[in-house]
Amino acid sequence: MKNEKGSIVRPDALPASASRPVVTPLSPSVVYASETPDMLDQQYEGGLQGYTYSREGHPNADVAGRRIDRMEGAPHPGVMTSSGMAAVSAVLLGLTKAGDHVIGGNQLYGRSLRMMAEDLPRLGVETSMADPGDIDAMRAALRPETRIILVEVVSNPTLRVADIRALAELARENGVLLVVDNTFTTPRAFRPFEFGADIVLHSVTKLLAGHSDVMLGWVAARDAALNDRLRVFTVTTGMTASPFDCWLAERGMLSFDLRFDRAQATATALADHLTTLRGVKRVLYPGRADHPDRALLDELLGGRFCNMVSFELDGGRAEANAFTRAAEGLSFAPTLGDVGTTISHPASSSHRALTAEKRAALGMSEGFFRISVGLEDPDTLCQVFSDAVAAAGAI
């Protein structure tokens, strides 16, 4: 179509250049033009590499996705999704049908629990929950129709550890897919494919991107056909990742190793400090010798853990409110993985859909907090927590 001056509205391709940009260009185009129908056929059939429509893929998703593929040692290129829960949904909705059965770890992220409890049963997929650190409990939950076992390496928010090696063997013996959410540990600490996982997923929103300005997920399967099914389901349901978010995530991942190591070191110092404070009932951190899953941690993680610390205050909601008010400079927010330390209260956020009794059974009282440790100076951070715990104790 020509405008009133007679020129083509859309110009030709970008100017040619003998050099290339150092920073990946942002490519927000929704559509990509091909020269002929034959060329478009070849792109869809795999004879030519090219983009067609951004819901089906775009350069920024490929650049960010390839980086995670390498980090995880993925057998096939993973799929970037619009959020971590989109990656979970691609697996649970895209690979099951009515009559199937799914087993979940009993301390999954709150929205994953809700999907297991509400959405899958509504679609005719039955679900069960079991302790992923207790292989006998997981075995007892198996049924002939079990299709998937979904676990987190380190659970959100109680930081318990799944017996991944034993679960992989159990799944293989029974023809079941082991799906591992590696968000908390990240491939810096653990690579599930190396321990027998069939599918690995991430909320890239969290520590991988690391700046609280991205909403993304990633999922990849060991089997090529399953990997293709995940990709097709993601495209069909519109779970595609935004170019801008992928572009930001790539930037975040450039500093990921440095951020992970710094945050983990500070998390270790904070966990040790919290154990010394009057008013703190218990502290959970995978790097501490008193962690209840110490043997599994030594076997699986080999010295790297995560940036997450959970602890429980004496008292209830009033003390919790006093603590967050007094935690000067820290964000009380239902997120993790930011460059700054954030405080999360599962009873009012991630696990609010559970009854108080169910939360208590999982070890989450009104005084229970999850801390995502950031890049602050460790001494400064410990002082902030000393003051906040003291304020809670003054109630």
Solvent accessible surface area in square Angstrom, and as a share of the most:
residue,aa,sasa,rsa
1,M,199,0.89
2,K,134,0.57
3,N,67,0.34
4,E,171,0.77
5,K,179,0.76
6,G,41,0.40
7,S,59,0.38
8,I,107,0.55
9,V,90,0.52
10,R,194,0.71
11,P,113,0.71
12,D,136,0.71
13,A,96,0.75
14,L,163,0.81
15,P,120,0.76
16,A,109,0.84
17,S,82,0.53
18,A,124,0.96
19,S,87,0.56
20,R,194,0.71
21,P,80,0.50
22,V,143,0.82
23,V,106,0.61
24,T,28,0.16
25,P,77,0.49
26,L,68,0.34
27,S,27,0.17
28,P,94,0.59
29,S,52,0.33
30,V,83,0.48
31,V,95,0.55
32,Y,58,0.22
33,A,110,0.85
34,S,38,0.25
35,E,147,0.66
36,T,66,0.39
37,P,111,0.70
38,D,100,0.52
39,M,60,0.27
40,L,68,0.34
41,D,74,0.39
42,Q,81,0.36
43,Q,27,0.12
44,Y,127,0.48
45,E,141,0.63
46,G,62,0.60
47,G,60,0.57
48,L,73,0.36
49,Q,155,0.69
50,G,32,0.31
51,Y,60,0.23
52,T,21,0.12
53,Y,86,0.33
54,S,17,0.11
55,R,94,0.34
56,E,71,0.32
57,G,19,0.19
58,H,1,0.00
59,P,33,0.21
60,N,2,0.01
61,A,13,0.10
62,D,47,0.24
63,V,37,0.21
64,A,0,0.00
65,G,4,0.04
66,R,123,0.45
67,R,61,0.22
68,I,0,0.00
69,D,19,0.10
70,R,149,0.54
71,M,41,0.18
72,E,0,0.00
73,G,36,0.35
74,A,20,0.16
75,P,62,0.39
76,H,56,0.25
77,P,87,0.55
78,G,9,0.08
79,V,8,0.04
80,M,13,0.06
81,T,0,0.00
82,S,42,0.27
83,S,24,0.15
84,G,8,0.08
85,M,48,0.22
86,A,10,0.07
87,A,0,0.00
88,V,5,0.03
89,S,11,0.07
90,A,0,0.00
91,V,1,0.00
92,L,0,0.00
93,L,53,0.27
94,G,14,0.14
95,L,3,0.01
96,T,22,0.13
97,K,138,0.59
98,A,72,0.56
99,G,51,0.49
100,D,15,0.08
101,H,0,0.00
102,V,0,0.00
103,I,0,0.00
104,G,0,0.00
105,G,1,0.01
106,N,40,0.21
107,Q,25,0.11
108,L,3,0.02
109,Y,68,0.26
110,G,9,0.08
111,R,125,0.46
112,S,3,0.02
113,L,18,0.09
114,R,75,0.27
115,M,20,0.09
116,M,1,0.01
117,A,72,0.56
118,E,100,0.45
119,D,42,0.22
120,L,0,0.00
121,P,59,0.37
122,R,165,0.60
123,L,88,0.44
124,G,34,0.32
125,V,4,0.02
126,E,94,0.42
127,T,34,0.20
128,S,24,0.16
129,M,77,0.34
130,A,11,0.09
131,D,56,0.29
132,P,14,0.09
133,G,31,0.30
134,D,61,0.32
135,I,39,0.20
136,D,94,0.49
137,A,33,0.26
138,M,0,0.00
139,R,114,0.42
140,A,88,0.68
141,A,19,0.15
142,L,34,0.17
143,R,88,0.32
144,P,141,0.89
145,E,72,0.32
146,T,11,0.06
147,R,68,0.25
148,I,0,0.00
149,I,0,0.00
150,L,3,0.02
151,V,0,0.00
152,E,14,0.06
153,V,1,0.00
154,V,2,0.01
155,S,6,0.04
156,N,7,0.04
157,P,0,0.00
158,T,4,0.02
159,L,0,0.00
160,R,87,0.32
161,V,2,0.01
162,A,0,0.00
163,D,25,0.13
164,I,0,0.00
165,R,119,0.43
166,A,27,0.21
167,L,0,0.00
168,A,4,0.03
169,E,88,0.40
170,L,4,0.02
171,A,1,0.01
172,R,162,0.59
173,E,115,0.52
174,N,76,0.39
175,G,63,0.61
176,V,8,0.05
177,L,21,0.10
178,L,0,0.00
179,V,0,0.00
180,V,0,0.00
181,D,18,0.10
182,N,0,0.00
183,T,14,0.08
184,F,12,0.05
185,T,0,0.00
186,T,1,0.00
187,P,14,0.09
188,R,63,0.23
189,A,12,0.09
190,F,4,0.02
191,R,77,0.28
192,P,0,0.00
193,F,12,0.05
194,E,113,0.51
195,F,38,0.16
196,G,25,0.24
197,A,0,0.00
198,D,35,0.18
199,I,0,0.00
200,V,0,0.00
201,L,2,0.01
202,H,1,0.00
203,S,16,0.10
204,V,0,0.00
205,T,19,0.11
206,K,38,0.16
207,L,8,0.04
208,L,2,0.01
209,A,1,0.00
210,G,0,0.00
211,H,60,0.27
212,S,67,0.43
213,D,67,0.35
214,V,8,0.05
215,M,114,0.51
216,L,0,0.00
217,G,0,0.00
218,W,0,0.00
219,V,0,0.00
220,A,0,0.00
221,A,0,0.00
222,R,95,0.35
223,D,70,0.36
224,A,52,0.40
225,A,65,0.51
226,L,20,0.10
227,N,5,0.03
228,D,84,0.43
229,R,111,0.41
230,L,0,0.00
231,R,84,0.31
232,V,97,0.56
233,F,47,0.20
234,T,3,0.01
235,V,29,0.16
236,T,99,0.58
237,T,66,0.39
238,G,44,0.42
239,M,28,0.12
240,T,33,0.19
241,A,3,0.02
242,S,47,0.30
243,P,25,0.15
244,F,102,0.43
245,D,24,0.13
246,C,0,0.00
247,W,77,0.27
248,L,18,0.09
249,A,0,0.00
250,E,21,0.09
251,R,98,0.36
252,G,0,0.00
253,M,9,0.04
254,L,116,0.58
255,S,37,0.24
256,F,3,0.01
257,D,67,0.35
258,L,140,0.70
259,R,13,0.05
260,F,0,0.00
261,D,53,0.28
262,R,104,0.38
263,A,2,0.02
264,Q,26,0.12
265,A,62,0.48
266,T,1,0.01
267,A,0,0.00
268,T,50,0.29
269,A,39,0.30
270,L,0,0.00
271,A,0,0.00
272,D,62,0.32
273,H,50,0.22
274,L,0,0.00
275,T,61,0.36
276,T,100,0.58
277,L,31,0.15
278,R,234,0.85
279,G,19,0.18
280,V,24,0.14
281,K,121,0.51
282,R,85,0.31
283,V,18,0.10
284,L,16,0.08
285,Y,1,0.00
286,P,0,0.00
287,G,24,0.23
288,R,50,0.18
289,A,92,0.71
290,D,89,0.46
291,H,7,0.03
292,P,77,0.48
293,D,19,0.10
294,R,53,0.19
295,A,84,0.65
296,L,28,0.14
297,L,0,0.00
298,D,88,0.46
299,E,85,0.38
300,L,9,0.04
301,L,10,0.05
302,G,66,0.64
303,G,49,0.47
304,R,90,0.33
305,F,27,0.11
306,C,0,0.00
307,N,2,0.01
308,M,0,0.00
309,V,0,0.00
310,S,0,0.00
311,F,0,0.00
312,E,16,0.07
313,L,3,0.01
314,D,72,0.37
315,G,50,0.48
316,G,25,0.24
317,R,107,0.39
318,A,56,0.43
319,E,35,0.16
320,A,4,0.03
321,N,60,0.31
322,A,12,0.09
323,F,0,0.00
324,T,29,0.17
325,R,192,0.70
326,A,31,0.24
327,A,6,0.04
328,E,146,0.65
329,G,81,0.78
330,L,27,0.13
331,S,61,0.39
332,F,106,0.44
333,A,29,0.22
334,P,103,0.65
335,T,34,0.20
336,L,7,0.04
337,G,2,0.01
338,D,27,0.14
339,V,56,0.32
340,G,21,0.20
341,T,4,0.02
342,T,7,0.04
343,I,1,0.00
344,S,3,0.02
345,H,5,0.02
346,P,1,0.01
347,A,6,0.05
348,S,33,0.21
349,S,28,0.18
350,S,25,0.16
351,H,2,0.01
352,R,152,0.55
353,A,58,0.45
354,L,38,0.19
355,T,72,0.42
356,A,60,0.47
357,E,131,0.59
358,K,121,0.51
359,R,25,0.09
360,A,67,0.52
361,A,91,0.70
362,L,33,0.16
363,G,23,0.22
364,M,3,0.01
365,S,40,0.26
366,E,54,0.24
367,G,0,0.00
368,F,1,0.00
369,F,0,0.00
370,R,7,0.03
371,I,0,0.00
372,S,0,0.00
373,V,0,0.00
374,G,0,0.00
375,L,62,0.31
376,E,50,0.23
377,D,69,0.36
378,P,42,0.26
379,D,114,0.59
380,T,78,0.46
381,L,1,0.01
382,C,17,0.10
383,Q,102,0.45
384,V,26,0.15
385,F,1,0.00
386,S,26,0.17
387,D,77,0.40
388,A,0,0.00
389,V,3,0.02
390,A,65,0.50
391,A,35,0.27
392,A,3,0.02
393,G,60,0.58
394,A,87,0.67
395,I,121,0.61
